[in-house]
Amino acid sequence: MMQNSGLLAHLPDRTGLDRLWSVLPDARLVGGSVRDLLADVAVNDLDLATPEPPEDVQCLLEEAGIRVIPTGLAHGTVTAVLNDAPYEITTLRRDEETDGRHAIVAWTQDWEEDAARRDFTINAMSLDRHDQLHDYFGGQQDLQNHRVRFVGDASLRIAEDALRALRFFRFDARYGNGHPDQAACQAVAEQLGLIGMLSAERVASELLRILSGPRLMETVAEMVTVGLLPVILPEPDPASLNRLLNCDAPVSSLLRLFALCRKDSRELPDRLRLSNADALKIKAWASDRPVLHPKLSDNDLRRLRVEQGLDRLLERSWLMQACRVGAPDKAWDQFRSRLQAMPQPEFPLSGKDAIAQGVLPGPGMGQWLKAARDWWMAQGCLPSRLECLAYLEAKK
């Protein structure tokens, strides 16, 4: 314990926190908020733990006029909402039984017992309303030494929740120093069989967070070394990912995932249970149509803008550049600049125009519009409405 840590002074606004402490004076800030206050980085969420059972917490907060959402009573969690900001409050717990995915918990009054069930020492600290830091497992020293270490036996922590194998590499990338804890790496390698028990959605969520984080290529290399990445992605291609990063492509977890799994990209949506929107992006990236090349004419660029959305075109250009397809980097930069500067072409005819020309609704109208659109596209998407109508009139 450290007296007068001074950490609370780093919070830009502690009004809501003080209100909660007036109702739950024994509660403490826990987990990431304490870690990030010590690391002097932005704190995104203020999560608390408290000795009171969740039902009592809910009653006390509601009696104080604070809105409460029972987000996870079975696991001891409620969410208080103050000034539209959520505060997750969880009763101190110990694990009674775990299966690598879920835990059966019991409430406890023992702060150290609760801290012992957390994943890493840097996430096991707590901070009370008197600004006193409680650190049972050396988390503050580990943070100062840029060391990410499991609380207690690393193998047991992973057995309790196999997702911690991935979380270790995510946290090590952000808080480590390039030399992962060897006990942790060994434990991950020993527990690879548990990864298959995790839901694809949980794995995907954690993997995408890793892919958007720092020191990515170092992290990927370590995940390959311990055998973790090949369990998740059977044919990872770190070299392809590295080429994308070297292009200075915008940070996109999904784009990086595609580059990492380019050889097996069509299987990604099912393997990781990605959303329909993400699946559509991957399908577009995997396609070679429409064809992209930096030397395309302005007419070609206008046709591209009609055939595919600008975002997909830009994303595909980064992937092609990463493969060194057809042109040097500068040419691809110019290609993207031209593409973005190109106004979005809009086909000028509609069904109303067809009716005005005596074309009845039905297949005939579709053919009439298609003939005009095909000609309009062939002319570089430049002809006006009147020019399109004149073309159709001349075809009669």
N, C-alpha and C positions, 0 to 999 in steps of 0.2 A: 504494500500500500504506500502511496506517495501523498504526503500532506500538501494541500494547496497547489494542486497541479496547474491551475490557471487555464485549463483547457476550455472551460465553459465561456471564458471571455472571447474565444475565437468564433463563437456562434454569432452570426449576423443578427439573429432575432431569436430570443429564448422565451418570448412571451407565452407561447403555447406550452412549452416545456415547464415553465414555472407554474402555470395553471394546473398541469397534471400533477406536479409534485405537491401542490397544495391539497390534492385529493389522495394521492398515493405517495406519502413522504418516504417510504422505504424503497420505492422503485429506483432503478438505475438505468442509465444509458448503457447499451450493450452492443457488442459486435462491431460492424463496419463503421458506425459513427464514431466510436471511441478510437478505433484504429486510425481513421482518417483525420481526426482531430490531432492525434499524436504525429501523424505524417505531414500535417499542415497542408492538406489538400481539401478540395471542396467536399463537404458532407451533403450527401443527397437525401438520406432518410434518417430520421431519428427514431430508432427502435428502442423499446424499453423492456426490462424484465422486472418482475415483482413477486414477492412471496405469496400474495393473496390469490386464492383460487379464482379462475376466470369468471365464474358467476358473481362472485363478490366484487370483482373489478368492474364488471358491467353495471351492477347496481350502484356502486359508489359514484361512478362517472355520471350515470343518468340522474342520480339524485342531485349532483352538482350542476345539472343542466348542460352536460356535454354529450353531444351526439355520439352514439356507439354503434358500431357494426360488428356483429358476432361472426367474424370472418373464419374462425377455426376453433370453436369452443372445445371440440374433442381433443385438440392438441394444445389447448390452453391459451389461445390467442383471440384477442379482440382488437378492433381498430377504433381509436378515438379520432374524431374529426374536429379540428379547431381552426377557424378562419380558412376553411377549405383545404387545410393541410392534414394528411393522415399520419397518425402515430400508432405504430403497431406495438401492442403491449402483450407480453407473453408471461404466463406463470412459470416460475422456476420448475424445472423438470429433471427427471432422470429416466433413462431408458430401461424399461422392464423386459422388452423383447424386440429384436430387430431381425429382418430377413434380407438385408442388403438393399431394400427399396423403401420400406415403411417401418416405423417404430411404434410400439405400444409404450406409452409414457405414463408416469405417475408424478403427481405434484410433490415438491420438496420445499423445505425451508432453507436448504443449504446452498449458498451461492457457489461454493467451490464445486459441489456435486453437479450443479447446473453447468458450470464452466467446463467441467471435465468431459461433457458430452459434445462439446463443440469441436469443429474440425481442426483449426490451426491456432497456435498460441496467440498469433496477432489478432485473432477474432474472438478470443476468450476473455478479454478484459472488460471491465465495467467501470462506470463513473457515476458516483452518487451526487445528490443535490448539494453536498458540501464541497464539491469539486475534488473529492478524493478518488484517486485511481486505485482500483483493485485488480491486481495482476497475480494470478496464482501459478502461472506456468512460464513465466519469463517472456511474455509477449512483447513487452516494451523493449527489452534488450534485443530480441530477435528482429524487431522492426528497425532498430538502430543499426543492426548488423546486416540488414537486407537479407534476412534468412527466413524462409517460409518452412515451418516445421509443424507436423501434426501434434496435437495434444496427446500425450501418452504414447501408446503403441500404435504406430501408423497402420499396421495391418488390421488391427481391430477397428480403427476408425473407418477404414475403407469397407470392412465387412458390414459395418452398421449402415452405410450408405455408399454404394459403389460409385455414385456420381462424384464423390470426393476425389476420385482419381483424376478426373478432368479438372475439377476445381483447383486441385493442387497446382497444375500447370498454368491455369489462368492467374492465380494469385502470385505464383513465382515469377511470371512474366512482368507483373506490375510492381511487386515489392522485393523481388529477389535481386541477386547481383550477377547472374549468369552461371552460377554453380549450384544447381538444385541439390537439396538435401538428399544424400545418398540413401539414408534409411527410408525416406519417402519413396524414392524411385524404386528401391528394391521391393517395397510393399506393393506398389502399383503393379510391378511385373508379376508378383506372386498372386495377385488377386484379379488378373485379367479375366478369369472365368466368370466373374460376377458381372462384368459389363453387359453381357447378354441379357441379364435380368432387368435392366433398366428400360424404361419406355423410350421409344425412338424420339419422342417429343422432348424429353428431358435431355437426352444426349445432344440433340440438335441445338437446343437452346444454349447449352454450355459451350458447345463447339463453336457456334457462331460468335459468342462473346470472346472466345479465345482468338478467333480470326480477326476481330476488330481491335485487339489489344496491342501493346508494345512488344518489342523483341520477338516478333512473330516467327521468323525463320529459326531462331535459336530454340524457341519453344517447340516448334514442329519437329525439329531434329531430335530433341529430347524425347518427345512422344513416340517417335519412330524407334529410337534406341531401346526404350523399355517395352516396345511391342504394343503400346496402347492405340496409336493411330491406325495401324493395319487391322485391328479388331473392329474399329468403327467404320473405316473406309478401306475395303480390301485392296485397292490399287492406288494408293496416294502417290501423287507426283509432285514432290516438293520443288523440283527444278522449275516446273511450270508456274507454280505460285511465286517463286523467287523472280522469275522474269516479269510477271505482272507487277510485283512490288517495285522492281527496278524501272518500270515505265512511269512511276509516280502516278498511277491510276488513283482516282478518288477512293477513299476508304469505303468499302462495301463488303460486309461479311459474306453475303451470298455470292458476289462476284469472285471473291477470294476462294470460297468453297468450290465453286465451279472450276477455277483454275487448278486447284489442288486435285480435283477429281475429273479432269477433262476426259480421260480415257473411259471413264465409267459414269459420265454425267447423266445419262438417261435413266440410270437406276436411282439417282439421288432422291428424287421426290418420294418414292415409295420407301426407300431404305430409312430415311430420316423423317418420314411423315410430314413433309413440308406443306405449307398452305397451298391452296390452288393458285394464288397469285404468284408465289415463288416458283411453283412448278411451271407456270406459263413463261416466266422469265427464263428459266433454265432451258425450256424447249426452244425458245427464240435464240438463245446463245448457242445452242448446239446445232442450229440450222446454218447452212451455207447460203441461204436465200433471205433477203435479196443480197446480191454480191456487193461487197464493199472493197474499194481500192482508192488510195489517195489521188489517183490521176483521173478520176471520174469527172465528166464535164458538169457544168451547172445544170444542164437539162437532166443529167443522170441524178444529180443530188435532189432536184425537185421530185423526181420519180421516187427516190428513196424515202423522202419525207411523206409521200402519199402511201407508200407500201408498208411502212413500219414507223412506229412512234419514235420521236427523237431520242428519248431516254434509252430505248433498246438499241438504236443505231449507235449511240455513243458508247454504250457498254460493250457492244460487239466490236467496236473499233479498238477499244483497249485490249480486249482478248486477242484480236488479230495482231495488234502491235506486239503483244507479249510473245506471240509465236514467231515474230519477225517475218510476217507474211507480206511480201511484195514491196516493202518500202522502209526507209529508215525512220527513226523516231520523229524527226522534224517534219517529215511529210505527213505523218499521221496527225501531228499537232495542227498543221495547216488544214488538213481534211476536216478535223472537228471544228475548227474556227469557221470554215466555210459553211459547214452543215448547220451550225448554230445561228449563223448570220442569215441563212436562207429563210425568208418568210414561208409560213406554212401554206402550201397551195390548197385551194378549195375548188373542187369540181363545181362548175357554175350552173349545171342543170339539175332539175328535180322533177318529180312526178307532175307537179303543176305545169311545168313547161311542156311535158309530153301531152297532157290533156289539152292544153291550149293549142297544140298542133294537131289535135284530133286523134291522138293515140289513146285507145281505151285501156283501162287498168287490166292487168293480167300479164301473161308471158310476153306479149308483144311490147308492152311498155318496158319490161326488163331488157329485152333485146335492143330496143331503141336507145335506152340510156347506156347500155353496155357499149354499143357501137360508138356513141359519142365519147364515152369515157376512154375507150381504147385509143381513139384518135387523139383526144386531148392529151393523154399520157405520152403517146408517140411524139407529139409536138413539144414535149418538155413541160407539160402542165401550164402552158402559157396562154392558149386561146381563151378569148372572152366568151360570155354567154352567146352573144350575137354570132360570133365566129363558129361556135359549136352548132348553133341552129342552121347557119348557112351551109356547113358541111353536111348535115343530115338532109337538108333540102336538096343539095346537089346529088346526093346518093339515090334519090327517088327514081 
